[in-house]
């Protein structure tokens, strides 16, 4: 059984690894798509929107409502993919940590 100093050292190392993983999430990119590819949103796994790409056919005034709906759908798609990517990245980090069963890290 590790003593208190060993436990504190493991906790500090785990915190450093988790912080590094959190920092890396801003480098993982995902793409949300809607309207069969007419709207594409690039984002990081942290949810920061990097770019919005709209098909030229959406630039008609009569398509304004549909364009707004497609943008919202693409953002939601990117957010969902960002959450999955973030979960996968954090799983990589926490899988190697000596944590007790059922222990959940605060995010």
N, C-alpha and C positions, 0 to 999 in steps of 0.2 A: 504494500500500500504506500503510495507516494506521500511525503510529508507536505506540510502547508506551503513551504517555499517552492517545492516542485510543482504543486498545483497552481500557484500564482504565476510561476514562470510559463507553464503550459497555457494558462489563460491569456497572458500577455502575448505569447506567440500566436495563439488562435486569433486574438483581436487584430494583430498585425496582418495575418493572412487574410482575414475577412475584409479589412480595410483595403488591402491590395486588390482583392477580388472586386470590391465595390468600385474602386477607381477604374478597373479594367472594363467594367460594364459600359462606360462611356465610349469605348472603342469597338464594342460589338455592334454591328449594324444589322437592322432588319428592314424589310420593305413591306408596307401595307398596300394592298391593291383593291380597287373596286371598279365596277362598271366594265368588267372584262378587260382590265388593263388601261382604261381611259384615264384613271386617276391613280397615281403612284405616290406614296409618301415614304421617304427614307427617314429612319429614326435610329437612335441608339437604344441599347437594352435598358438604359436608364430612362428612356421615354423622351429624350430631347429630339425634336423634329429637326432634321437636317435639310430636307428639301421637299418640295411639292412639284409634281410634274402633271400637267393637264394636257390631254389630247386637244389638238386645235379645234376639233368639231364641237367642243364644249364652249367655245368662245362666242356663241350666238346669244344675244339677249334673251331669246325665248327658252334657252337651256339653263338659265340662272338657277332655278329651283332644283333641277336635277343635278346640276354641278355642285351645289351646296350639299345636297344629300350624299353624293358620291365622295366628296371630300371628307365629310364626317365619317362615312363608312370606311374609307381608306385609313383615316387616323385611328379609328377603333381597331381595325385589322392590324395596323402597325403596333398599337399598344398591346394587343393580345400576344403578338409574336415577340415583342420586347419582354413581356412578363415571362414567357416560356424560355427565352434565351437567358434572362437573368436567373431564373430558377435553375437552369442547367449549369450555368457558370458557378453559382453558389454551391450546388450539389458537388461539383468537382472539388471545391475547396473544403467543404465540411466533411466529405467522405473520408478524408485522411486525418481528421482531428480526433483525438482520444476523448470523445464526449460520451457521457453516460447514455444508455438507451432512452429514447423519448425526449431527450434534451433538444429544445428548439432555440436557435439563436435569434435575437431580436432584430427585425428588419422593418 
